[in-house]
Amino acid sequence: MNLPVLYLRKGAERRLRAGHLWVYSNEVDTRRSPLSGFEAGAQAELRAANDKPLGSVFVNPHALICGRLISRDPSHGMTPQRLTHRLETALALRETLFERPFYRWVFGDSDGLSGLVVDRFGDIVVIQISTAGMEQMKGSIIRAVQRLVHPKSIVLKNDGKMRKVEGLENYVEQAHGPEVSVLPVEENGVRFEVSLAEGQKTGWFYDHRMNRRRLQAYAPGKRVLDVFSYVGGWGVQAASAGASQVTCVDSSASAIDSVHHNAALNGLENVETLQGDAFEALKALCDEKEKFDIVVLDPPALIPRRRDQKAGEQAYARLNQLGLRLLEREGILVSASCSMHLSQSQLVDIIRSSGRKIDRFVQLLEQGHQAPDHPVVPGIPETDYIKACFVRSLTSFL
């Protein structure tokens, strides 16, 4: 491919050579290659300051991440054939991992497809495009998905926050097949149904799949509190695994309705709900001296940006202190985080300090990670974001 050239400043290629795939706008030599000379979504050859080729990239001159590596071979741009091959390679992994077609098929950079997420819900495929480069490939993506898995329906759920950053319009579009309003989900032997219109992101979070499976081992006969429950991913699976009683807490009325629907879908009658702000609900439960055998805390990202670090860590600390207060002696706290800016060790330290502050002796039993359909690229810390700590809490022990 004969591509225009995007030049980097001196030394700016070090992170790319270490394994990262992004180029920031302040790393570009704008005298040699003005960003204004590129259209959003265009492809370019990437070169170091010494003119050495580094690969090919999608370019968006309007975004902070102005370049996303396609290939380390500068002669290989993103073609429909290369796109199909990468989708096929990603599919092979998921089909090896899971017996049924319910998983994240494409996880962006981790599958060599920066700006693209594809989730499978049985014979329904939901696609989310978040970059200008992938928007240019939209038709090829749809055709490749049709060719590889022959889905009944394909939905483009292009309404994520990143699209605004990339200068893209938000829209939801039925790209193929009958119109979809409800997404079926199967996870760890439990069934769910999620509203496409009201669901978050693509509708479901497959990333905590393995951690929810871990919870099932602790749940039989236990009283469980599922905070930030969304549609009941943790709580309904705990109930299905034999929990004696489950309470799900969420601020969204539609999410609460979905919890009841999904409990009924699995023939469960031991799931209750509380609608309201999680922090306020936890404080009220503490004031009422309620106790649970298991408390699950799976909040949205409380540290969305680096500048939110201090406030976010304080929020995690408050949350974990409240969760620990609600546990019976020898109770289990499942403390999760999807904040990329909070490391596993930082979460463990927050749990440790929260336990000391309220005089609890805590034992870290297990540490969970994101499911393998969300593979991590070691050179890209942004791909490693899910944490889950299974902690046993003891009072008056030492």
Contacts in CASP RR format, 6 or more apart in sequence:
PFRMAT RR
TARGET T0000
AUTHOR 0000-0000-0000
METHOD contacts of the structure
MODEL  1
MNLPVLYLRKGAERRLRAGHLWVYSNEVDTRRSPLSGFEAGAQAELRAAN
DKPLGSVFVNPHALICGRLISRDPSHGMTPQRLTHRLETALALRETLFER
PFYRWVFGDSDGLSGLVVDRFGDIVVIQISTAGMEQMKGSIIRAVQRLVH
PKSIVLKNDGKMRKVEGLENYVEQAHGPEVSVLPVEENGVRFEVSLAEGQ
KTGWFYDHRMNRRRLQAYAPGKRVLDVFSYVGGWGVQAASAGASQVTCVD
SSASAIDSVHHNAALNGLENVETLQGDAFEALKALCDEKEKFDIVVLDPP
ALIPRRRDQKAGEQAYARLNQLGLRLLEREGILVSASCSMHLSQSQLVDI
IRSSGRKIDRFVQLLEQGHQAPDHPVVPGIPETDYIKACFVRSLTSFL
1 43 0 8 1.000
1 56 0 8 1.000
1 75 0 8 1.000
1 76 0 8 1.000
1 77 0 8 1.000
1 79 0 8 1.000
3 43 0 8 1.000
3 44 0 8 1.000
3 45 0 8 1.000
3 56 0 8 1.000
3 74 0 8 1.000
3 77 0 8 1.000
4 33 0 8 1.000
4 38 0 8 1.000
4 42 0 8 1.000
4 44 0 8 1.000
4 45 0 8 1.000
5 33 0 8 1.000
5 44 0 8 1.000
5 45 0 8 1.000
5 46 0 8 1.000
5 47 0 8 1.000
6 23 0 8 1.000
6 28 0 8 1.000
6 33 0 8 1.000
6 38 0 8 1.000
6 44 0 8 1.000
6 45 0 8 1.000
6 46 0 8 1.000
6 47 0 8 1.000
6 57 0 8 1.000
6 59 0 8 1.000
6 67 0 8 1.000
7 28 0 8 1.000
7 29 0 8 1.000
7 32 0 8 1.000
7 33 0 8 1.000
7 47 0 8 1.000
7 48 0 8 1.000
7 49 0 8 1.000
8 23 0 8 1.000
8 27 0 8 1.000
8 28 0 8 1.000
8 29 0 8 1.000
8 46 0 8 1.000
8 47 0 8 1.000
8 48 0 8 1.000
8 49 0 8 1.000
8 54 0 8 1.000
9 27 0 8 1.000
9 28 0 8 1.000
9 29 0 8 1.000
9 49 0 8 1.000
10 49 0 8 1.000
11 48 0 8 1.000
11 49 0 8 1.000
12 23 0 8 1.000
12 27 0 8 1.000
12 28 0 8 1.000
12 48 0 8 1.000
12 49 0 8 1.000
13 48 0 8 1.000
13 49 0 8 1.000
13 54 0 8 1.000
16 23 0 8 1.000
16 46 0 8 1.000
16 54 0 8 1.000
16 69 0 8 1.000
17 54 0 8 1.000
18 379 0 8 1.000
19 377 0 8 1.000
19 378 0 8 1.000
19 379 0 8 1.000
19 380 0 8 1.000
20 379 0 8 1.000
20 380 0 8 1.000
21 68 0 8 1.000
21 69 0 8 1.000
21 109 0 8 1.000
21 112 0 8 1.000
21 114 0 8 1.000
21 377 0 8 1.000
21 380 0 8 1.000
22 65 0 8 1.000
22 67 0 8 1.000
22 68 0 8 1.000
22 69 0 8 1.000
22 109 0 8 1.000
22 114 0 8 1.000
22 380 0 8 1.000
23 46 0 8 1.000
23 57 0 8 1.000
23 65 0 8 1.000
23 66 0 8 1.000
23 67 0 8 1.000
23 68 0 8 1.000
23 69 0 8 1.000
24 64 0 8 1.000
24 65 0 8 1.000
24 66 0 8 1.000
25 35 0 8 1.000
25 61 0 8 1.000
25 63 0 8 1.000
25 64 0 8 1.000
25 65 0 8 1.000
25 66 0 8 1.000
28 35 0 8 1.000
28 66 0 8 1.000
29 49 0 8 1.000
35 59 0 8 1.000
35 61 0 8 1.000
35 66 0 8 1.000
36 61 0 8 1.000
37 61 0 8 1.000
38 44 0 8 1.000
38 59 0 8 1.000
38 60 0 8 1.000
38 61 0 8 1.000
39 59 0 8 1.000
39 61 0 8 1.000
40 59 0 8 1.000
40 60 0 8 1.000
40 61 0 8 1.000
40 62 0 8 1.000
40 132 0 8 1.000
40 133 0 8 1.000
40 166 0 8 1.000
40 167 0 8 1.000
41 58 0 8 1.000
41 59 0 8 1.000
41 60 0 8 1.000
41 131 0 8 1.000
41 132 0 8 1.000
41 133 0 8 1.000
41 135 0 8 1.000
41 136 0 8 1.000
42 58 0 8 1.000
42 59 0 8 1.000
42 133 0 8 1.000
43 56 0 8 1.000
43 57 0 8 1.000
43 58 0 8 1.000
43 59 0 8 1.000
43 70 0 8 1.000
43 77 0 8 1.000
43 78 0 8 1.000
43 133 0 8 1.000
44 56 0 8 1.000
44 57 0 8 1.000
44 59 0 8 1.000
45 53 0 8 1.000
45 55 0 8 1.000
45 56 0 8 1.000
45 57 0 8 1.000
45 74 0 8 1.000
46 53 0 8 1.000
46 54 0 8 1.000
46 55 0 8 1.000
46 56 0 8 1.000
46 57 0 8 1.000
46 67 0 8 1.000
46 69 0 8 1.000
46 74 0 8 1.000
47 53 0 8 1.000
47 54 0 8 1.000
47 74 0 8 1.000
48 54 0 8 1.000
53 74 0 8 1.000
54 72 0 8 1.000
54 74 0 8 1.000
55 69 0 8 1.000
55 70 0 8 1.000
55 71 0 8 1.000
55 72 0 8 1.000
55 73 0 8 1.000
55 74 0 8 1.000
55 76 0 8 1.000
56 69 0 8 1.000
56 70 0 8 1.000
56 71 0 8 1.000
56 73 0 8 1.000
56 74 0 8 1.000
56 75 0 8 1.000
56 76 0 8 1.000
56 77 0 8 1.000
56 78 0 8 1.000
57 67 0 8 1.000
57 68 0 8 1.000
57 69 0 8 1.000
57 70 0 8 1.000
58 67 0 8 1.000
58 68 0 8 1.000
58 70 0 8 1.000
58 78 0 8 1.000
58 114 0 8 1.000
58 131 0 8 1.000
58 132 0 8 1.000
58 133 0 8 1.000
58 134 0 8 1.000
58 136 0 8 1.000
59 66 0 8 1.000
59 67 0 8 1.000
60 66 0 8 1.000
60 67 0 8 1.000
60 131 0 8 1.000
60 132 0 8 1.000
60 133 0 8 1.000
60 166 0 8 1.000
60 167 0 8 1.000
62 166 0 8 1.000
62 167 0 8 1.000
63 131 0 8 1.000
63 132 0 8 1.000
63 165 0 8 1.000
63 166 0 8 1.000
63 167 0 8 1.000
64 165 0 8 1.000
68 109 0 8 1.000
68 114 0 8 1.000
68 115 0 8 1.000
68 131 0 8 1.000
68 133 0 8 1.000
69 114 0 8 1.000
70 76 0 8 1.000
70 77 0 8 1.000
70 78 0 8 1.000
70 82 0 8 1.000
71 77 0 8 1.000
71 78 0 8 1.000
71 82 0 8 1.000
76 82 0 8 1.000
78 133 0 8 1.000
78 137 0 8 1.000
80 137 0 8 1.000
80 140 0 8 1.000
80 143 0 8 1.000
80 144 0 8 1.000
83 113 0 8 1.000
83 137 0 8 1.000
83 140 0 8 1.000
83 141 0 8 1.000
83 144 0 8 1.000
84 140 0 8 1.000
84 144 0 8 1.000
84 147 0 8 1.000
84 148 0 8 1.000
86 111 0 8 1.000
86 112 0 8 1.000
86 113 0 8 1.000
87 105 0 8 1.000
87 106 0 8 1.000
87 113 0 8 1.000
87 118 0 8 1.000
87 141 0 8 1.000
87 144 0 8 1.000
87 145 0 8 1.000
87 148 0 8 1.000
88 148 0 8 1.000
89 111 0 8 1.000
90 105 0 8 1.000
90 106 0 8 1.000
90 107 0 8 1.000
90 111 0 8 1.000
90 113 0 8 1.000
90 118 0 8 1.000
91 105 0 8 1.000
91 148 0 8 1.000
91 149 0 8 1.000
93 372 0 8 1.000
93 373 0 8 1.000
93 375 0 8 1.000
94 103 0 8 1.000
94 104 0 8 1.000
94 105 0 8 1.000
94 120 0 8 1.000
94 373 0 8 1.000
97 103 0 8 1.000
97 372 0 8 1.000
97 373 0 8 1.000
98 373 0 8 1.000
100 122 0 8 1.000
100 186 0 8 1.000
101 120 0 8 1.000
101 121 0 8 1.000
101 122 0 8 1.000
101 123 0 8 1.000
101 149 0 8 1.000
102 120 0 8 1.000
102 121 0 8 1.000
102 122 0 8 1.000
102 185 0 8 1.000
102 186 0 8 1.000
102 187 0 8 1.000
102 206 0 8 1.000
103 119 0 8 1.000
103 120 0 8 1.000
103 206 0 8 1.000
103 371 0 8 1.000
103 373 0 8 1.000
104 117 0 8 1.000
104 118 0 8 1.000
104 119 0 8 1.000
104 120 0 8 1.000
104 206 0 8 1.000
104 207 0 8 1.000
104 371 0 8 1.000
104 373 0 8 1.000
104 374 0 8 1.000
105 118 0 8 1.000
105 119 0 8 1.000
105 120 0 8 1.000
105 125 0 8 1.000
105 373 0 8 1.000
106 113 0 8 1.000
106 116 0 8 1.000
106 117 0 8 1.000
106 118 0 8 1.000
107 117 0 8 1.000
107 373 0 8 1.000
107 374 0 8 1.000
107 375 0 8 1.000
107 383 0 8 1.000
108 114 0 8 1.000
108 115 0 8 1.000
108 116 0 8 1.000
108 117 0 8 1.000
109 115 0 8 1.000
109 377 0 8 1.000
109 380 0 8 1.000
109 382 0 8 1.000
109 383 0 8 1.000
110 374 0 8 1.000
110 375 0 8 1.000
110 376 0 8 1.000
110 377 0 8 1.000
110 380 0 8 1.000
110 383 0 8 1.000
111 375 0 8 1.000
113 134 0 8 1.000
114 131 0 8 1.000
114 134 0 8 1.000
115 129 0 8 1.000
115 130 0 8 1.000
115 131 0 8 1.000
115 133 0 8 1.000
115 134 0 8 1.000
115 162 0 8 1.000
116 127 0 8 1.000
116 128 0 8 1.000
116 129 0 8 1.000
116 130 0 8 1.000
116 131 0 8 1.000
116 134 0 8 1.000
116 141 0 8 1.000
117 127 0 8 1.000
117 128 0 8 1.000
117 130 0 8 1.000
117 201 0 8 1.000
117 202 0 8 1.000
118 125 0 8 1.000
118 126 0 8 1.000
118 127 0 8 1.000
118 128 0 8 1.000
118 141 0 8 1.000
118 145 0 8 1.000
119 125 0 8 1.000
119 126 0 8 1.000
119 128 0 8 1.000
119 202 0 8 1.000
119 203 0 8 1.000
119 204 0 8 1.000
119 206 0 8 1.000
120 149 0 8 1.000
120 151 0 8 1.000
121 183 0 8 1.000
121 184 0 8 1.000
121 185 0 8 1.000
121 204 0 8 1.000
122 151 0 8 1.000
122 184 0 8 1.000
122 186 0 8 1.000
123 151 0 8 1.000
123 152 0 8 1.000
123 153 0 8 1.000
124 151 0 8 1.000
124 152 0 8 1.000
124 153 0 8 1.000
124 154 0 8 1.000
124 155 0 8 1.000
124 180 0 8 1.000
124 183 0 8 1.000
124 184 0 8 1.000
125 145 0 8 1.000
125 149 0 8 1.000
125 151 0 8 1.000
125 153 0 8 1.000
125 154 0 8 1.000
125 155 0 8 1.000
126 154 0 8 1.000
126 155 0 8 1.000
126 157 0 8 1.000
126 183 0 8 1.000
126 196 0 8 1.000
126 202 0 8 1.000
126 203 0 8 1.000
127 141 0 8 1.000
127 142 0 8 1.000
127 145 0 8 1.000
127 154 0 8 1.000
127 155 0 8 1.000
127 156 0 8 1.000
127 157 0 8 1.000
127 158 0 8 1.000
127 175 0 8 1.000
128 156 0 8 1.000
128 157 0 8 1.000
128 158 0 8 1.000
128 160 0 8 1.000
128 201 0 8 1.000
128 202 0 8 1.000
129 135 0 8 1.000
129 138 0 8 1.000
129 141 0 8 1.000
129 156 0 8 1.000
129 158 0 8 1.000
129 163 0 8 1.000
129 168 0 8 1.000
130 158 0 8 1.000
130 160 0 8 1.000
130 162 0 8 1.000
130 163 0 8 1.000
130 166 0 8 1.000
130 168 0 8 1.000
131 162 0 8 1.000
131 166 0 8 1.000
131 168 0 8 1.000
132 166 0 8 1.000
132 167 0 8 1.000
132 168 0 8 1.000
134 141 0 8 1.000
135 166 0 8 1.000
135 168 0 8 1.000
138 156 0 8 1.000
142 154 0 8 1.000
142 156 0 8 1.000
142 175 0 8 1.000
142 176 0 8 1.000
145 151 0 8 1.000
145 154 0 8 1.000
146 154 0 8 1.000
146 176 0 8 1.000
151 176 0 8 1.000
152 177 0 8 1.000
152 178 0 8 1.000
153 174 0 8 1.000
153 176 0 8 1.000
153 177 0 8 1.000
153 178 0 8 1.000
153 179 0 8 1.000
153 180 0 8 1.000
154 174 0 8 1.000
154 175 0 8 1.000
154 176 0 8 1.000
154 177 0 8 1.000
155 172 0 8 1.000
155 173 0 8 1.000
155 174 0 8 1.000
155 175 0 8 1.000
155 180 0 8 1.000
155 196 0 8 1.000
156 171 0 8 1.000
156 172 0 8 1.000
156 173 0 8 1.000
156 174 0 8 1.000
156 175 0 8 1.000
157 172 0 8 1.000
157 196 0 8 1.000
157 201 0 8 1.000
157 202 0 8 1.000
157 203 0 8 1.000
158 168 0 8 1.000
158 170 0 8 1.000
158 171 0 8 1.000
158 172 0 8 1.000
158 173 0 8 1.000
159 170 0 8 1.000
159 171 0 8 1.000
159 172 0 8 1.000
160 170 0 8 1.000
160 201 0 8 1.000
163 169 0 8 1.000
163 170 0 8 1.000
164 170 0 8 1.000
172 196 0 8 1.000
172 197 0 8 1.000
174 180 0 8 1.000
180 196 0 8 1.000
181 195 0 8 1.000
181 196 0 8 1.000
181 197 0 8 1.000
182 193 0 8 1.000
182 194 0 8 1.000
182 195 0 8 1.000
182 196 0 8 1.000
183 193 0 8 1.000
183 194 0 8 1.000
183 195 0 8 1.000
183 196 0 8 1.000
183 203 0 8 1.000
183 204 0 8 1.000
184 191 0 8 1.000
184 192 0 8 1.000
184 193 0 8 1.000
185 191 0 8 1.000
185 192 0 8 1.000
185 193 0 8 1.000
185 194 0 8 1.000
185 204 0 8 1.000
186 192 0 8 1.000
187 206 0 8 1.000
187 209 0 8 1.000
187 212 0 8 1.000
187 233 0 8 1.000
187 237 0 8 1.000
188 209 0 8 1.000
188 212 0 8 1.000
188 213 0 8 1.000
188 216 0 8 1.000
188 237 0 8 1.000
189 240 0 8 1.000
190 233 0 8 1.000
190 236 0 8 1.000
190 237 0 8 1.000
190 240 0 8 1.000
190 266 0 8 1.000
191 262 0 8 1.000
191 265 0 8 1.000
191 266 0 8 1.000
192 204 0 8 1.000
192 231 0 8 1.000
192 232 0 8 1.000
192 233 0 8 1.000
192 236 0 8 1.000
192 262 0 8 1.000
192 265 0 8 1.000
193 258 0 8 1.000
193 261 0 8 1.000
193 262 0 8 1.000
193 265 0 8 1.000
194 203 0 8 1.000
194 204 0 8 1.000
194 231 0 8 1.000
194 258 0 8 1.000
195 254 0 8 1.000
195 258 0 8 1.000
196 203 0 8 1.000
198 252 0 8 1.000
198 254 0 8 1.000
199 231 0 8 1.000
199 254 0 8 1.000
200 230 0 8 1.000
204 231 0 8 1.000
205 230 0 8 1.000
206 371 0 8 1.000
206 373 0 8 1.000
206 374 0 8 1.000
207 338 0 8 1.000
207 370 0 8 1.000
207 371 0 8 1.000
207 374 0 8 1.000
207 385 0 8 1.000
207 386 0 8 1.000
208 234 0 8 1.000
208 298 0 8 1.000
208 336 0 8 1.000
208 370 0 8 1.000
208 371 0 8 1.000
208 386 0 8 1.000
208 388 0 8 1.000
209 371 0 8 1.000
209 373 0 8 1.000
210 368 0 8 1.000
210 369 0 8 1.000
210 370 0 8 1.000
210 371 0 8 1.000
210 372 0 8 1.000
211 334 0 8 1.000
211 336 0 8 1.000
211 368 0 8 1.000
211 369 0 8 1.000
211 386 0 8 1.000
211 388 0 8 1.000
212 233 0 8 1.000
212 234 0 8 1.000
212 237 0 8 1.000
213 237 0 8 1.000
214 366 0 8 1.000
214 368 0 8 1.000
214 388 0 8 1.000
214 390 0 8 1.000
215 234 0 8 1.000
215 237 0 8 1.000
215 238 0 8 1.000
215 241 0 8 1.000
215 294 0 8 1.000
215 296 0 8 1.000
215 334 0 8 1.000
216 237 0 8 1.000
216 238 0 8 1.000
216 240 0 8 1.000
216 241 0 8 1.000
217 241 0 8 1.000
218 294 0 8 1.000
218 332 0 8 1.000
218 390 0 8 1.000
219 237 0 8 1.000
219 238 0 8 1.000
219 239 0 8 1.000
219 241 0 8 1.000
219 242 0 8 1.000
219 243 0 8 1.000
219 294 0 8 1.000
220 241 0 8 1.000
220 242 0 8 1.000
220 243 0 8 1.000
221 242 0 8 1.000
221 243 0 8 1.000
221 244 0 8 1.000
221 293 0 8 1.000
222 238 0 8 1.000
222 243 0 8 1.000
222 244 0 8 1.000
222 292 0 8 1.000
222 293 0 8 1.000
222 294 0 8 1.000
222 332 0 8 1.000
223 243 0 8 1.000
223 244 0 8 1.000
223 245 0 8 1.000
223 246 0 8 1.000
223 291 0 8 1.000
223 292 0 8 1.000
223 293 0 8 1.000
223 294 0 8 1.000
223 328 0 8 1.000
224 235 0 8 1.000
224 238 0 8 1.000
224 239 0 8 1.000
224 243 0 8 1.000
224 245 0 8 1.000
224 246 0 8 1.000
224 247 0 8 1.000
224 292 0 8 1.000
224 293 0 8 1.000
224 294 0 8 1.000
224 295 0 8 1.000
224 296 0 8 1.000
225 246 0 8 1.000
225 247 0 8 1.000
225 249 0 8 1.000
225 285 0 8 1.000
225 292 0 8 1.000
225 294 0 8 1.000
225 295 0 8 1.000
225 296 0 8 1.000
225 323 0 8 1.000
225 326 0 8 1.000
226 232 0 8 1.000
226 233 0 8 1.000
226 234 0 8 1.000
226 235 0 8 1.000
226 238 0 8 1.000
226 246 0 8 1.000
226 247 0 8 1.000
226 248 0 8 1.000
226 249 0 8 1.000
226 296 0 8 1.000
226 298 0 8 1.000
227 249 0 8 1.000
227 278 0 8 1.000
227 281 0 8 1.000
227 282 0 8 1.000
227 295 0 8 1.000
227 296 0 8 1.000
227 297 0 8 1.000
227 298 0 8 1.000
227 299 0 8 1.000
227 319 0 8 1.000
227 323 0 8 1.000
228 249 0 8 1.000
228 250 0 8 1.000
228 278 0 8 1.000
228 297 0 8 1.000
228 298 0 8 1.000
228 299 0 8 1.000
228 300 0 8 1.000
229 235 0 8 1.000
229 248 0 8 1.000
229 249 0 8 1.000
229 250 0 8 1.000
229 255 0 8 1.000
229 259 0 8 1.000
229 273 0 8 1.000
230 250 0 8 1.000
230 252 0 8 1.000
230 255 0 8 1.000
230 258 0 8 1.000
231 255 0 8 1.000
231 258 0 8 1.000
231 259 0 8 1.000
231 262 0 8 1.000
232 248 0 8 1.000
232 255 0 8 1.000
232 258 0 8 1.000
232 259 0 8 1.000
232 262 0 8 1.000
233 262 0 8 1.000
234 296 0 8 1.000
234 298 0 8 1.000
234 334 0 8 1.000
235 243 0 8 1.000
235 246 0 8 1.000
235 248 0 8 1.000
235 259 0 8 1.000
235 271 0 8 1.000
235 296 0 8 1.000
236 246 0 8 1.000
236 248 0 8 1.000
236 259 0 8 1.000
236 262 0 8 1.000
236 263 0 8 1.000
236 266 0 8 1.000
236 268 0 8 1.000
236 271 0 8 1.000
238 246 0 8 1.000
238 294 0 8 1.000
238 296 0 8 1.000
239 246 0 8 1.000
239 263 0 8 1.000
239 266 0 8 1.000
239 268 0 8 1.000
239 270 0 8 1.000
239 271 0 8 1.000
240 266 0 8 1.000
240 268 0 8 1.000
243 270 0 8 1.000
243 294 0 8 1.000
244 270 0 8 1.000
245 270 0 8 1.000
245 272 0 8 1.000
246 270 0 8 1.000
246 271 0 8 1.000
246 272 0 8 1.000
247 271 0 8 1.000
247 272 0 8 1.000
247 273 0 8 1.000
247 274 0 8 1.000
247 292 0 8 1.000
248 256 0 8 1.000
248 259 0 8 1.000
248 271 0 8 1.000
248 272 0 8 1.000
248 273 0 8 1.000
248 274 0 8 1.000
249 273 0 8 1.000
249 274 0 8 1.000
249 275 0 8 1.000
249 276 0 8 1.000
249 278 0 8 1.000
249 281 0 8 1.000
249 282 0 8 1.000
250 256 0 8 1.000
250 259 0 8 1.000
250 273 0 8 1.000
250 275 0 8 1.000
250 276 0 8 1.000
250 278 0 8 1.000
251 275 0 8 1.000
251 276 0 8 1.000
251 277 0 8 1.000
251 278 0 8 1.000
252 275 0 8 1.000
253 275 0 8 1.000
256 273 0 8 1.000
256 275 0 8 1.000
259 271 0 8 1.000
259 273 0 8 1.000
260 271 0 8 1.000
260 273 0 8 1.000
263 269 0 8 1.000
263 271 0 8 1.000
274 281 0 8 1.000
278 299 0 8 1.000
278 319 0 8 1.000
279 318 0 8 1.000
279 319 0 8 1.000
279 322 0 8 1.000
282 319 0 8 1.000
282 322 0 8 1.000
282 323 0 8 1.000
282 326 0 8 1.000
283 322 0 8 1.000
285 326 0 8 1.000
286 322 0 8 1.000
286 325 0 8 1.000
286 326 0 8 1.000
290 326 0 8 1.000
291 326 0 8 1.000
291 327 0 8 1.000
291 328 0 8 1.000
292 326 0 8 1.000
292 327 0 8 1.000
292 328 0 8 1.000
292 331 0 8 1.000
293 327 0 8 1.000
293 328 0 8 1.000
293 331 0 8 1.000
293 332 0 8 1.000
294 327 0 8 1.000
294 331 0 8 1.000
294 332 0 8 1.000
294 333 0 8 1.000
294 334 0 8 1.000
295 323 0 8 1.000
295 324 0 8 1.000
295 326 0 8 1.000
295 327 0 8 1.000
295 332 0 8 1.000
295 333 0 8 1.000
295 334 0 8 1.000
296 334 0 8 1.000
296 336 0 8 1.000
297 319 0 8 1.000
297 320 0 8 1.000
297 323 0 8 1.000
297 333 0 8 1.000
297 334 0 8 1.000
297 335 0 8 1.000
297 336 0 8 1.000
298 334 0 8 1.000
298 336 0 8 1.000
298 338 0 8 1.000
299 315 0 8 1.000
299 316 0 8 1.000
299 319 0 8 1.000
299 336 0 8 1.000
299 337 0 8 1.000
299 338 0 8 1.000
300 338 0 8 1.000
301 337 0 8 1.000
301 338 0 8 1.000
301 339 0 8 1.000
301 340 0 8 1.000
302 308 0 8 1.000
302 312 0 8 1.000
302 315 0 8 1.000
302 316 0 8 1.000
302 319 0 8 1.000
302 337 0 8 1.000
302 339 0 8 1.000
302 342 0 8 1.000
303 309 0 8 1.000
303 312 0 8 1.000
303 313 0 8 1.000
303 339 0 8 1.000
303 340 0 8 1.000
303 341 0 8 1.000
303 342 0 8 1.000
304 339 0 8 1.000
305 341 0 8 1.000
306 341 0 8 1.000
308 341 0 8 1.000
309 341 0 8 1.000
312 339 0 8 1.000
312 342 0 8 1.000
313 342 0 8 1.000
313 346 0 8 1.000
313 350 0 8 1.000
316 337 0 8 1.000
316 342 0 8 1.000
316 347 0 8 1.000
316 350 0 8 1.000
317 350 0 8 1.000
317 353 0 8 1.000
317 354 0 8 1.000
319 335 0 8 1.000
320 333 0 8 1.000
320 335 0 8 1.000
320 350 0 8 1.000
320 351 0 8 1.000
320 354 0 8 1.000
320 355 0 8 1.000
321 354 0 8 1.000
321 355 0 8 1.000
321 357 0 8 1.000
321 358 0 8 1.000
323 333 0 8 1.000
324 333 0 8 1.000
324 354 0 8 1.000
324 355 0 8 1.000
324 358 0 8 1.000
324 360 0 8 1.000
324 362 0 8 1.000
324 393 0 8 1.000
325 358 0 8 1.000
327 333 0 8 1.000
327 393 0 8 1.000
329 393 0 8 1.000
329 394 0 8 1.000
329 395 0 8 1.000
330 392 0 8 1.000
330 393 0 8 1.000
330 394 0 8 1.000
331 392 0 8 1.000
331 393 0 8 1.000
332 365 0 8 1.000
332 390 0 8 1.000
332 391 0 8 1.000
332 392 0 8 1.000
332 393 0 8 1.000
333 351 0 8 1.000
333 362 0 8 1.000
333 389 0 8 1.000
333 390 0 8 1.000
333 391 0 8 1.000
333 392 0 8 1.000
333 393 0 8 1.000
334 388 0 8 1.000
334 389 0 8 1.000
334 390 0 8 1.000
334 391 0 8 1.000
335 347 0 8 1.000
335 350 0 8 1.000
335 351 0 8 1.000
335 388 0 8 1.000
335 389 0 8 1.000
335 391 0 8 1.000
336 386 0 8 1.000
336 387 0 8 1.000
336 388 0 8 1.000
336 389 0 8 1.000
337 347 0 8 1.000
337 386 0 8 1.000
337 387 0 8 1.000
337 388 0 8 1.000
338 385 0 8 1.000
338 386 0 8 1.000
339 385 0 8 1.000
340 381 0 8 1.000
340 382 0 8 1.000
340 384 0 8 1.000
340 385 0 8 1.000
342 387 0 8 1.000
343 387 0 8 1.000
344 367 0 8 1.000
344 387 0 8 1.000
344 389 0 8 1.000
347 387 0 8 1.000
347 389 0 8 1.000
348 364 0 8 1.000
348 367 0 8 1.000
348 389 0 8 1.000
351 362 0 8 1.000
351 364 0 8 1.000
351 389 0 8 1.000
351 391 0 8 1.000
352 362 0 8 1.000
354 360 0 8 1.000
355 361 0 8 1.000
355 362 0 8 1.000
355 393 0 8 1.000
359 395 0 8 1.000
360 393 0 8 1.000
360 394 0 8 1.000
360 395 0 8 1.000
361 393 0 8 1.000
361 394 0 8 1.000
361 395 0 8 1.000
361 397 0 8 1.000
361 398 0 8 1.000
362 391 0 8 1.000
362 392 0 8 1.000
362 393 0 8 1.000
362 394 0 8 1.000
363 391 0 8 1.000
363 392 0 8 1.000
363 393 0 8 1.000
363 394 0 8 1.000
364 389 0 8 1.000
364 390 0 8 1.000
364 391 0 8 1.000
365 390 0 8 1.000
365 391 0 8 1.000
365 392 0 8 1.000
366 389 0 8 1.000
366 390 0 8 1.000
367 387 0 8 1.000
367 388 0 8 1.000
367 389 0 8 1.000
367 390 0 8 1.000
368 386 0 8 1.000
368 387 0 8 1.000
368 388 0 8 1.000
368 389 0 8 1.000
368 390 0 8 1.000
369 386 0 8 1.000
369 387 0 8 1.000
369 388 0 8 1.000
370 376 0 8 1.000
370 384 0 8 1.000
370 385 0 8 1.000
370 386 0 8 1.000
374 383 0 8 1.000
374 386 0 8 1.000
375 383 0 8 1.000
376 383 0 8 1.000
376 384 0 8 1.000
377 383 0 8 1.000
END
